[in-house]
Amino acid sequence: MAHHKSALKRIRQTRKLKIYNRGNKKQLREAIKAVRTATTFDVAKEALKKAFSLLDRVASRGIIKKNNASNKKSRLSKVVSKLEAQA
């Protein structure tokens, strides 16, 4: 266990950020899953819009890297475009 006041503060801050980041990542995973499990193009398009917004927000806050967000957006777009082709 830490003995210095600054180290104890760092532990508190890290714990708080960990909870915050975990919540944001959970939201992101749910949004991505909604896009992947959508059965119709219209539903997928709406879910994609929400997922893009979340990806941009999470990337701008540094929870995931910007290239990671970009790659996820690209893959999700492919999923939705396949649904559009089927419709």
Secondary structure, 3 states (H helix, E strand, C coil): CCCCHHHHHHHHHHHHHHHHHHHHHHHHHHHHHHHHHCCCHHHHHHHHHHHHHHHHHHHHCCCCCHHHHHHHHHHHHHHHHHHHHHC
